[in-house]
Amino acid sequence: MANIVVFGSQWGDEGKGKIVDILAEQASAIVRFQGGNNAGHTLVVDGEQCILHLIPSGVLHPGKLCLIGNGVVLDPAVFCHEIDKLAAKGLDVSPTRMMISKKTHVIMPYHRLMDGARETVKSDAGKIGTTGRGIGPCYEDKMHRCGIRAGDFADPELLRGKIALALEEKNVLFKHHYGLEPLDAEAVFAEVQPFAERLVPYLGDVSTAIQEAQADGMVLFEGAQGTHLDIDHGTYPFVTSSNTVTANAASGSGCSPRDLHRIVAIVKAYTTRVGGGPFPTELQDADGEYLQTKGHEFGATTGRRRRCGWLDLVVLRESTRLNGPTELAITKLDVLSGLKELKLCVAYEYRGQTVAYPPQEQNGMAHVTPVYESMPGWDEDISAARSWDELPANAVSYLRRIEVITGVPIGIVSVGPDRAQTF
């Protein structure tokens, strides 16, 4: 059975969690391969909402192996909180069905402190909209080769020494640059040690687990955020701190790229963005308010209001180039019901030229003008639709136009938040 990678094709918040939850039914294992708890996946099953930040969305399916790969940065307190909440719902979150790679880097208290301190001293124009969860500073330590890895939690003396070493430099910054009190290494060790003890039973070799799971069936790879928040290919510097593109599914989990077969691009039927950064199709009018209100567009992690706009097919075209999707999964199509006219951004005007892809210069997208195609909307409530045949003709035309412009077929359509509202 072909393995599947699910990725966000916009700026995150496309509804990846729901699609992963649906596809997980076919999988033997679900792997989270990048990001941290700056992402949030909202799932609705039988009317009950569940928000996950670190644990793979497949946890709601009994018997599925849930793996956290080396490309993730893990906050141990958040992980423990999540497994406690899931256990309270009666779900099995034991180490027999959940594993954390020993190579996964761990978010420490000083990472969160550094993240908040940096954003506080920036001017409003310089803020990138970080969630302040310590994700960026943790990835920095990974690249600086002074990071704490999950496997270190099994060796208290190694952990204690690495914390002390990391704080030598960080305390200079805290005290002399940010005007904060230096952190005591022993106090930090004491803070994380209870979580470390709880995490140790979950540690394992995720690469081998993926290899074994493939022998039994399909493996589902789950990313966080979206393509245009990728550290290399996104709207830099308004990006996340990891590679969100599908190529990272292999390096972020410990498998071969040959193991990635079916690639599903999650596409919200319109466009949203949280935080700062350019957003060419953003609407600051009644239509934008309609999308925000009807779509309940608030961040699952931060609660921040999402900026809303028309579907940007230039952004989507770039996502297909970078990720090579075999199909699209369209989410929140039902939110568009009631709009008389819909617009699709099919190109940009940039420096006197019409361009089909986003400009590569930093902040280039802040200086483009969208080129729109208009399409008629529909009034019908489509939340009960369970096939293409049950959609209004104008909704089908809208979807078909997306297929034509991207050159990628639509394989999944979601018309509401519940697991059942998908075909």
Secondary structure, DSSP 4 states (H G I P E B T S, - for coil): ---EEEEESSSS-SSHHHHHHHHGGGEEEEEE-SB-TT--EEEEETTEEEEESSS-GGGGSTT-EEEE-TTBEE-HHHHHHHHHHHHHTT---STTTEEEETT-EE--HHHHHHHHHHHHHS-GGG-----SSSHHHHHHHHHHT---BGGGGG-HHHHHHHHHHHHHHHHHHHHHTS--PPPPHHHHHHHHHHHHHHHGGGEE-HHHHHHHHHHHSEEEEE--S-GGG-TTTSSTTSS-SS--STTHHHHTTT--GGG--EEEEEEESSEEE-SSS--TTB--SHHHHHHHHHTT-B-TTT-PBPEEE-EEHHHHHHHHHHH--SEEEEE-GGGGTT-SEEEEEEEEEETTEEESS---STTGGGG-EEEEEEEE---S--TT--SGGGS-HHHHHHHHHHHHHHT--EEEEB-SSBTTSB-
